Structures are given as C-alpha cells and as structure tokens.
Amino acid sequence: MSNDAALQRGPIPPPTLSTLLTTLGTQTLLMLGQIEHPITKKKEVDGEQARHFIDLLSMLEEKTAGNRNPDESHLLERLLSDLRMMYVQVKK
C-alpha cells in the first residue's frame, strides 16, 4: 500500500475493547441493512450474519464481565440493546 493510500485511510485505531466492539457493531449494522455495503453501495440484509455478530457481542459481554471499565460496559450494553431492537425490526 502506498503512503498516499495510508494517509487517505487514516491512522489505525489502537487495539482496545471499544475498538473491537465498534468494529463488530459496524459489521452488524451492515448486515442489518442500516449502512451501505462499501463495495456494492447497496443496503443489503443478511439476518443470519447479523444474528451471528450479535451473538459474538453477547459472548464478549459474558466473557469480559468484571473486566470492563464503565465506558466499555456502557458501550457494550448500548450496542447490544440497539442492535437487538434493529434485528427484531428487520426480521418482521
């Protein structure tokens, strides 16, 4: 990758739990058709994949219990709540 391409992309965020949660949340939004696919430029729904990402976030919630700071806990709780509600709406 050229330096120009790296500059356009921006810096890679540090490897934190919040970054991981946000990445999984974004993938879920993509699968729920809430954001455009970056290649096709279309909003597409894949309920099975969306459910998988929500389940991954749920697993992380369970496995990291007691080890998250308050901001991470709030982010995870909010993400799961919002994504579950969107999933129910999409599955109607």
KOLFIMAR-778862 format. One record per atom (N, C-alpha, C): atom name; chain; x, y, z. Coordinates in steps of 0.05 Angstrom, whole numbers, plus 32768, in hexadecimal, padded with zeros to 4 digits. Each point is the difference from the previous one (the first is absolute). Example, Ala and Ser with C-alpha at 12.3 -4.5 7.8 and 13.67 -1.06 7.14 Angstrom:
[r "N", "A", [8108, 7F8E, 809C]],
[r "CA", "A", [7FEE, 8018, 8000]],
[r "C", "A", [8012, 8018, 8000]],
[r "N", "A", [7FF9, 8015, 7FF2]],
[r "CA", "A", [8010, 8018, 8001]],
[r "C", "A", [7FF1, 8016, 800E]],
***
This chain:
[r "N", "A", [8011, 7FE9, 8000]],
[r "CA", "A", [7FEF, 8017, 8000]],
[r "C", "A", [8012, 8019, 8000]],
[r "N", "A", [7FF9, 8013, 7FF0]],
[r "CA", "A", [8010, 8018, 7FFE]],
[r "C", "A", [7FFB, 8012, 8018]],
[r "N", "A", [8012, 8013, 8005]],
[r "CA", "A", [7FFC, 8013, 8016]],
[r "C", "A", [7FE7, 8010, 7FFC]],
[r "N", "A", [7FFA, 8007, 7FE6]],
[r "CA", "A", [7FE8, 8010, 7FFA]],
[r "C", "A", [7FE7, 7FF1, 8009]],
[r "N", "A", [7FFF, 7FE6, 7FFA]],
[r "CA", "A", [7FE9, 7FF0, 8008]],
[r "C", "A", [7FFD, 7FFE, 801E]],
[r "N", "A", [8017, 7FFD, 800E]],
[r "CA", "A", [7FFF, 7FFF, 801D]],
[r "C", "A", [7FF7, 801B, 800C]],
[r "N", "A", [8008, 8016, 7FF4]],
[r "CA", "A", [7FF8, 801A, 800A]],
[r "C", "A", [7FE2, 8004, 7FFC]],
[r "N", "A", [7FF5, 7FF7, 7FE9]],
[r "CA", "A", [7FE4, 8003, 7FFB]],
[r "C", "A", [7FEF, 7FEF, 8013]],
[r "N", "A", [800A, 7FE9, 8007]],
[r "CA", "A", [7FF2, 7FEE, 8013]],
[r "C", "A", [8000, 800B, 801C]],
[r "N", "A", [8016, 800D, 8007]],
[r "CA", "A", [8002, 800B, 801B]],
[r "C", "A", [800F, 7FEC, 8012]],
[r "N", "A", [8006, 8008, 8018]],
[r "CA", "A", [800F, 7FEF, 8012]],
[r "C", "A", [7FEE, 7FE8, 8009]],
[r "N", "A", [800D, 7FEA, 8005]],
[r "CA", "A", [7FF2, 7FE8, 800A]],
[r "C", "A", [7FFC, 8005, 801E]],
[r "N", "A", [7FE7, 7FFC, 800A]],
[r "CA", "A", [7FFB, 8004, 801C]],
[r "C", "A", [800F, 7FEC, 8012]],
[r "N", "A", [8005, 8007, 8018]],
[r "CA", "A", [800E, 7FED, 8012]],
[r "C", "A", [7FEF, 7FE8, 8005]],
[r "N", "A", [800C, 7FE9, 8006]],
[r "CA", "A", [7FF1, 7FE8, 8006]],
[r "C", "A", [7FF4, 8001, 801C]],
[r "N", "A", [7FE7, 8009, 8002]],
[r "CA", "A", [7FF3, 8002, 801A]],
[r "C", "A", [7FE5, 7FF1, 7FFE]],
[r "N", "A", [7FF5, 7FFA, 8017]],
[r "CA", "A", [7FE6, 7FF3, 8000]],
[r "C", "A", [7FEB, 8012, 7FF2]],
[r "N", "A", [8001, 801A, 8005]],
[r "CA", "A", [7FED, 8012, 7FF3]],
[r "C", "A", [8002, 7FFF, 7FE1]],
[r "N", "A", [8019, 7FFE, 7FF6]],
[r "CA", "A", [8004, 7FFE, 7FE3]],
[r "C", "A", [7FF4, 7FE6, 7FF6]],
[r "N", "A", [8004, 7FEA, 800E]],
[r "CA", "A", [7FF5, 7FE6, 7FF8]],
[r "C", "A", [7FE2, 8001, 8000]],
[r "N", "A", [7FF4, 800B, 8015]],
[r "CA", "A", [7FE3, 8002, 8002]],
[r "C", "A", [7FF4, 8011, 7FEA]],
[r "N", "A", [800D, 8016, 7FFA]],
[r "CA", "A", [7FF7, 8012, 7FEB]],
[r "C", "A", [8002, 7FF2, 7FE5]],
[r "N", "A", [8016, 7FF2, 7FFB]],
[r "CA", "A", [8003, 7FF1, 7FE7]],
[r "C", "A", [7FEA, 7FEB, 7FFD]],
[r "N", "A", [7FFB, 7FF1, 8014]],
[r "CA", "A", [7FEB, 7FEB, 7FFF]],
[r "C", "A", [7FE4, 800D, 7FFD]],
[r "N", "A", [7FFC, 8017, 800D]],
[r "CA", "A", [7FE7, 800F, 7FFE]],
[r "C", "A", [7FFC, 800A, 7FE3]],
[r "N", "A", [8015, 800A, 7FF4]],
[r "CA", "A", [7FFE, 800A, 7FE5]],
[r "C", "A", [7FFA, 7FE9, 7FEC]],
[r "N", "A", [800D, 7FE9, 8004]],
[r "CA", "A", [7FFA, 7FE9, 7FEF]],
[r "C", "A", [7FE3, 7FF7, 8003]],
[r "N", "A", [7FF5, 8002, 8019]],
[r "CA", "A", [7FE4, 7FF9, 8004]],
[r "C", "A", [7FEE, 8013, 7FF2]],
[r "N", "A", [8006, 801A, 8002]],
[r "CA", "A", [7FF0, 8014, 7FF1]],
[r "C", "A", [8000, 7FFB, 7FE2]],
[r "N", "A", [8017, 7FF8, 7FF6]],
[r "CA", "A", [8002, 7FF9, 7FE4]],
[r "C", "A", [7FED, 7FE9, 7FF9]],
[r "N", "A", [8001, 7FEB, 8010]],
[r "CA", "A", [7FF0, 7FE8, 7FFC]],
[r "C", "A", [7FE2, 8005, 8004]],
[r "N", "A", [7FF9, 8015, 8010]],
[r "CA", "A", [7FE4, 8007, 8004]],
[r "C", "A", [7FF6, 8014, 7FEB]],
[r "N", "A", [8011, 8006, 7FED]],
[r "CA", "A", [7FF8, 8013, 7FEB]],
[r "C", "A", [7FFD, 801C, 8009]],
[r "N", "A", [800D, 8007, 8016]],
[r "CA", "A", [7FFF, 801B, 800A]],
[r "C", "A", [8014, 8013, 7FF4]],
[r "N", "A", [8015, 7FF4, 7FF5]],
[r "CA", "A", [8015, 8010, 7FF1]],
[r "C", "A", [8006, 7FF3, 7FE6]],
[r "N", "A", [8009, 800F, 7FED]],
[r "CA", "A", [8007, 7FF6, 7FE6]],
[r "C", "A", [8018, 7FED, 8001]],
[r "N", "A", [7FFF, 7FEC, 7FF0]],
[r "CA", "A", [8018, 7FEF, 7FFC]],
[r "C", "A", [8015, 8011, 7FF2]],
[r "N", "A", [8018, 8000, 8009]],
[r "CA", "A", [8015, 8012, 7FF4]],
[r "C", "A", [8007, 7FFA, 7FE3]],
[r "N", "A", [7FFB, 7FE7, 7FF8]],
[r "CA", "A", [8007, 7FF9, 7FE4]],
[r "C", "A", [7FE8, 8002, 7FEE]],
[r "N", "A", [7FE9, 7FF5, 8008]],
[r "CA", "A", [7FE9, 8000, 7FEE]],
[r "C", "A", [7FF0, 801A, 8002]],
[r "N", "A", [8005, 8010, 8015]],
[r "CA", "A", [7FF2, 8019, 8005]],
[r "C", "A", [7FE1, 7FFB, 8003]],
[r "N", "A", [7FF9, 7FE8, 8008]],
[r "CA", "A", [7FE4, 7FF9, 8005]],
[r "C", "A", [7FFC, 7FF8, 801D]],
[r "N", "A", [7FE8, 8005, 800A]],
[r "CA", "A", [7FF9, 7FF6, 801B]],
[r "C", "A", [7FF4, 7FE5, 7FFC]],
[r "N", "A", [800D, 7FEC, 800C]],
[r "CA", "A", [7FF7, 7FE4, 7FFE]],
[r "C", "A", [7FFD, 7FF4, 801C]],
[r "N", "A", [7FEB, 7FEF, 8003]],
[r "CA", "A", [7FFB, 7FF4, 801A]],
[r "C", "A", [8009, 7FE3, 7FFF]],
[r "N", "A", [800F, 7FF8, 8014]],
[r "CA", "A", [8007, 7FE4, 8004]],
[r "C", "A", [7FFC, 7FFA, 801D]],
[r "N", "A", [7FE7, 7FF7, 8006]],
[r "CA", "A", [7FF8, 7FFB, 801C]],
[r "C", "A", [8011, 7FEC, 800E]],
[r "N", "A", [8008, 7FEB, 7FF2]],
[r "CA", "A", [8011, 7FEB, 800C]],
[r "C", "A", [801B, 800B, 800A]],
[r "N", "A", [800C, 8010, 7FEF]],
[r "CA", "A", [801A, 800D, 8007]],
[r "C", "A", [7FFC, 8014, 8016]],
[r "N", "A", [7FEA, 8010, 7FFE]],
[r "CA", "A", [7FFB, 8014, 8015]],
[r "C", "A", [7FFD, 7FF2, 801B]],
[r "N", "A", [7FF1, 7FEA, 8001]],
[r "CA", "A", [7FFC, 7FF1, 8019]],
[r "C", "A", [801A, 7FF6, 800A]],
[r "N", "A", [8012, 7FF7, 7FEE]],
[r "CA", "A", [801A, 7FF6, 8008]],
[r "C", "A", [8010, 8016, 800E]],
[r "N", "A", [8000, 8018, 7FF5]],
[r "CA", "A", [800F, 8016, 800C]],
[r "C", "A", [7FF4, 8008, 801B]],
[r "N", "A", [7FE6, 8000, 8002]],
[r "CA", "A", [7FF3, 8006, 8019]],
[r "C", "A", [8008, 7FEA, 8015]],
[r "N", "A", [8000, 7FE7, 7FF8]],
[r "CA", "A", [8008, 7FEB, 8012]],
[r "C", "A", [801E, 8003, 8008]],
[r "N", "A", [8011, 8009, 7FEE]],
[r "CA", "A", [801C, 8005, 8007]],
[r "C", "A", [8002, 8015, 8015]],
[r "N", "A", [7FF0, 8016, 7FFD]],
[r "CA", "A", [8001, 8015, 8014]],
[r "C", "A", [7FF5, 7FF6, 801A]],
[r "N", "A", [7FEB, 7FF0, 8000]],
[r "CA", "A", [7FF5, 7FF4, 8019]],
[r "C", "A", [8015, 7FEF, 800E]],
[r "N", "A", [800F, 7FF0, 7FF0]],
[r "CA", "A", [8015, 7FEF, 800B]],
[r "C", "A", [8015, 8012, 800D]],
[r "N", "A", [8008, 8015, 7FF3]],
[r "CA", "A", [8014, 8012, 800B]],
[r "C", "A", [7FF6, 800D, 801A]],
[r "N", "A", [7FE6, 8007, 8001]],
[r "CA", "A", [7FF4, 800B, 8018]],
[r "C", "A", [8004, 7FED, 8017]],
[r "N", "A", [7FFA, 7FE6, 7FFB]],
[r "CA", "A", [8002, 7FEC, 8015]],
[r "C", "A", [801D, 7FFB, 8008]],
[r "N", "A", [8012, 7FFD, 7FEC]],
[r "CA", "A", [801C, 7FF9, 8006]],
[r "C", "A", [8010, 8017, 800C]],
[r "N", "A", [7FF7, 8019, 7FFC]],
[r "CA", "A", [800F, 8017, 800A]],
[r "C", "A", [7FF3, 800C, 8019]],
[r "N", "A", [7FEB, 7FF3, 800A]],
[r "CA", "A", [7FF2, 800B, 8018]],
[r "C", "A", [8014, 8002, 8017]],
[r "N", "A", [8000, 8017, 800D]],
[r "CA", "A", [8012, 8005, 8016]],
[r "C", "A", [801B, 800B, 7FF7]],
[r "N", "A", [8005, 8000, 7FE7]],
[r "CA", "A", [801A, 8009, 7FF5]],
[r "C", "A", [7FFE, 8019, 7FEE]],
[r "N", "A", [7FE8, 800B, 7FFE]],
[r "CA", "A", [7FFD, 8018, 7FEF]],
[r "C", "A", [7FFF, 8019, 8012]],
[r "N", "A", [8009, 8016, 7FF4]],
[r "CA", "A", [7FFD, 8019, 800E]],
[r "C", "A", [7FE3, 800A, 7FFB]],
[r "N", "A", [7FF7, 8014, 800F]],
[r "CA", "A", [7FE4, 8009, 7FFC]],
[r "C", "A", [7FF9, 8009, 7FE4]],
[r "N", "A", [8013, 800E, 7FF2]],
[r "CA", "A", [7FFA, 8008, 7FE5]],
[r "C", "A", [7FFD, 7FE8, 7FED]],
[r "N", "A", [8011, 7FEC, 8003]],
[r "CA", "A", [7FFE, 7FE8, 7FF0]],
[r "C", "A", [7FE5, 7FF1, 8005]],
[r "N", "A", [7FF9, 7FFF, 8019]],
[r "CA", "A", [7FE7, 7FF3, 8008]],
[r "C", "A", [7FE8, 800E, 7FF4]],
[r "N", "A", [8000, 801B, 8002]],
[r "CA", "A", [7FEA, 8010, 7FF5]],
[r "C", "A", [7FFF, 7FFC, 7FE1]],
[r "N", "A", [8016, 8001, 7FF3]],
[r "CA", "A", [8001, 7FFC, 7FE3]],
[r "C", "A", [7FF5, 7FE5, 7FF8]],
[r "N", "A", [8008, 7FEB, 800E]],
[r "CA", "A", [7FF7, 7FE5, 7FF9]],
[r "C", "A", [7FE2, 7FFD, 8006]],
[r "N", "A", [7FF7, 800A, 8016]],
[r "CA", "A", [7FE3, 7FFE, 8007]],
[r "C", "A", [7FF0, 800F, 7FEB]],
[r "N", "A", [8008, 8018, 7FF9]],
[r "CA", "A", [7FF1, 8010, 7FED]],
[r "C", "A", [8000, 7FF3, 7FE4]],
[r "N", "A", [8018, 7FF6, 7FF8]],
[r "CA", "A", [8002, 7FF3, 7FE6]],
[r "C", "A", [7FED, 7FE8, 7FFE]],
[r "N", "A", [8001, 7FEF, 8015]],
[r "CA", "A", [7FEF, 7FE8, 7FFF]],
[r "C", "A", [7FE2, 8007, 8001]],
[r "N", "A", [7FF9, 8014, 8010]],
[r "CA", "A", [7FE4, 8008, 8001]],
[r "C", "A", [7FF7, 800B, 7FE5]],
[r "N", "A", [800F, 8012, 7FF4]],
[r "CA", "A", [7FF8, 800C, 7FE6]],
[r "C", "A", [8000, 7FEB, 7FEA]],
[r "N", "A", [8014, 7FEF, 7FFF]],
[r "CA", "A", [8002, 7FED, 7FEA]],
[r "C", "A", [7FEA, 7FEA, 8003]],
[r "N", "A", [7FFA, 7FF8, 8018]],
[r "CA", "A", [7FEA, 7FED, 8003]],
[r "C", "A", [7FE5, 800C, 7FF7]],
[r "N", "A", [7FFC, 8019, 8007]],
[r "CA", "A", [7FE7, 800D, 7FF7]],
[r "C", "A", [7FFF, 8002, 7FE1]],
[r "N", "A", [8016, 8007, 7FF4]],
[r "CA", "A", [8001, 8002, 7FE3]],
[r "C", "A", [7FFB, 7FE4, 7FF3]],
[r "N", "A", [800C, 7FEC, 800C]],
[r "CA", "A", [7FFD, 7FE5, 7FF6]],
[r "C", "A", [7FE3, 7FF7, 8000]],
[r "N", "A", [7FF2, 8006, 8016]],
[r "CA", "A", [7FE4, 7FF9, 8002]],
[r "C", "A", [7FF0, 800F, 7FEA]],
[r "N", "A", [8006, 8019, 7FFC]],
[r "CA", "A", [7FF2, 8010, 7FEB]],
[r "C", "A", [8005, 7FF4, 7FE4]],
[r "N", "A", [8018, 7FF9, 7FFB]],
[r "CA", "A", [8008, 7FF5, 7FE6]],
[r "C", "A", [7FF2, 7FE5, 7FFB]],
[r "N", "A", [7FFE, 7FF0, 8015]],
[r "CA", "A", [7FF5, 7FE5, 7FFE]],
[r "C", "A", [7FE1, 8000, 7FFE]],
[r "N", "A", [7FF3, 8016, 8004]],
[r "CA", "A", [7FE2, 8002, 7FFE]],
[r "C", "A", [7FF7, 7FFB, 7FE4]],
***
